Amino acid sequence: MYRIVTENKDQDVIKKIFRRWFCDYTMYNAVGCWKGSEEDSLVIEIEGQSRSCVEGIARDIKSENNQESVLVQEILTSCVFV
């Protein structure tokens, strides 16, 4: 599973990015801190995609939000659809 953590600037734009990549995701709102400043954040979890796909999505989000960086976490897990 991958997790992207980014500033919550425009969720509609971020959703459009995921549609372009044909990627399923779970998105939730959070509060984060970047360089000592609190900000509204989005946490986006992605299952079943390649690292290169997720990094491409993160680069698109970074560009659209004019951010210095976007956090991508790779989390070892197993899951099953029931």
Sequence and secondary structure as in RCSB ss.txt:
>XXXX:A:sequence
MYRIVTENKDQDVIKKIFRRWFCDYTMYNAVGCWKGSEEDSLVIEIEGQSRSCVEGIARDIKSENNQESVLVQEI
LTSCVFV
>XXXX:A:secstr
 EEEEEE S HHHHHHHHHHTT   EEEEEEEEETTEEEEEEEEEE S  HHHHHHHHHHHHHHHT S  EEEE 
       
